[in-house]
Amino acid sequence: MKQLFQPVQRSVWAVGVALAVVVAGCSAEREAVAADAAAGKPAIPVVVAAPPVNGKPTAYAVFAGGCFWCIEADFEKLKGVIGAESGYTAGRTVNPTYEQVSAGHTGHTEAIRVHYDPAVVSYAQLVAYFWRHIDPTVKDRQFCDVGSQYRSGIYWQNEAERAVAEGSRADLLATGRFPAIHTELAPASVFYPAEAYHQDYYKKNDLRYSYYRLSCGRDARVKQVWKDFPPLQLN
C-alpha cells in the first residue's frame, strides 16, 4: 500500500528535487512538439469524449495549476462543473506514478481534467476562472512547489479552445500588468488519472489539505497577483 506524504514533507521534497529538474530542462515530449512546430507539422491534440449526464452533452477541459489537490478543489466550487479529476499530463512516460512525476522524471505536470456542462459554463469562462487561481508570472513552479512537474498549463483540445486560450493570454499581456506569462499553452496529450488517494484529497483529508494550502501560501499569493483586477463575473 502506498504511504501518504505529509504536506510539509511533500513541499520540502519538491524543493529538494527542483534544481535537478530545472537543469534537466524541457521534457522530450515538449522538445518533440517544438520540433514539429518548427517543421510546420500541425499539433494534433488527444481528445477524450466526455460522457453525457442525464442525457445532456458534457465536455472536458484540462488545466495544470500546481498542486492538483488545490486546483481540483477550486474548480469543484464553480457552477457548471460536474467534477474534477487529478492526474498527470504533457509528459513522456506511459502510466506514470505519483512518485515518478513528483520527482520530475517523466516530463508530466500535475493537472486536472474538468468535467463540465457547457450549457452552464463555457470553456472561455473556465479559462478565465483558471487564470484567477494560479500565478502565471513564474516558470516551472506554483507557490511553494518547484519544478517542471508543477508548471501551469492550459491544454487545448481543438482550434476553438486554442483560440480562447491564446486570446485570453494575449488579453492579460495587453493589460501591461504582467511582463511575461509563463503558463504553458499546448495541445492536450494523454491524461493519466492520479492514484485514488489523490482524488478529492481536500474532502478526505481536510486538516492536512488545509494546512498544506495555508503553509504553501497559495491563496495569499493569488490575492497579491490579482488584486488590481476587477472581480471575475462568470454566471
QUIBEL-V848520 format. One record per pair of residues at least 24 apart in sequence whose ideal C-beta (glycine too) atoms are under 6 Angstrom apart, sorted by the first residue. I is the first residue (numbers start at 1). J is the second residue. D is the distance in Angstrom with one decimal. If there is no record, write none. Layout:
BEGIN
((I:J:D) (I:J:D))
END
This chain:
BEGIN
((7:208:5.5) (7:211:5.7) (7:212:3.2) (11:144:4.9) (14:145:4.8) (14:146:5.8) (15:146:5.3) (17:103:5.6) (17:104:5.4) (18:146:3.7) (18:147:4.7) (21:104:3.6) (21:147:3.9) (21:148:5.4) (27:91:6.0) (27:92:5.6) (27:107:2.5) (28:92:5.0) (29:92:4.4) (29:107:5.4) (43:187:4.2) (45:157:5.0) (45:187:3.7) (45:188:4.3) (46:188:5.3) (46:189:5.3) (46:190:5.5) (47:157:4.7) (50:115:5.8) (58:117:5.7) (59:116:5.9) (59:118:5.2) (60:113:5.4) (60:115:6.0) (61:114:4.6) (61:126:5.1) (62:111:6.0) (62:113:5.3) (62:155:4.1) (62:188:5.3) (62:191:5.9) (63:112:5.8) (63:130:5.0) (63:154:5.9) (64:109:4.4) (64:111:4.0) (64:152:5.5) (64:153:4.0) (65:134:4.3) (65:152:5.4) (66:142:2.6) (66:143:5.8) (66:145:5.4) (66:150:4.9) (67:145:5.8) (68:110:4.3) (68:112:5.5) (69:201:4.3) (69:202:5.6) (69:209:5.9) (70:213:5.7) (70:218:5.8) (71:112:5.4) (72:112:5.0) (73:202:4.2) (74:133:4.6) (75:114:5.2) (78:129:5.9) (79:235:5.3) (80:116:5.5) (80:117:5.0) (80:120:3.2) (80:121:3.0) (81:114:5.9) (81:116:5.0) (82:115:4.4) (83:115:5.0) (84:112:4.8) (84:114:5.0) (85:113:4.8) (85:193:5.6) (86:112:5.8) (86:194:4.4) (86:198:4.8) (86:199:5.8) (87:111:5.8) (87:191:5.3) (87:192:5.2) (87:193:4.5) (87:194:4.8) (88:192:4.7) (89:189:5.7) (89:191:4.7) (90:189:5.5) (98:195:5.7) (101:149:5.4) (104:147:5.0) (104:149:5.2) (109:149:5.7) (109:151:5.0) (109:153:5.9) (113:191:5.2) (123:161:5.8) (123:164:5.7) (124:164:4.9) (125:234:5.0) (127:164:5.7) (127:165:6.0) (127:168:5.0) (132:226:5.6) (132:232:5.3) (135:221:5.6) (135:225:5.3) (136:181:4.5) (136:183:4.5) (137:178:5.9) (139:182:4.0) (143:216:4.8) (143:217:5.6) (143:218:4.7) (143:221:5.7) (144:216:4.1) (151:184:5.8) (152:183:4.3) (153:184:3.8) (154:185:5.2) (155:186:5.8) (155:188:4.2) (157:188:4.7))
END
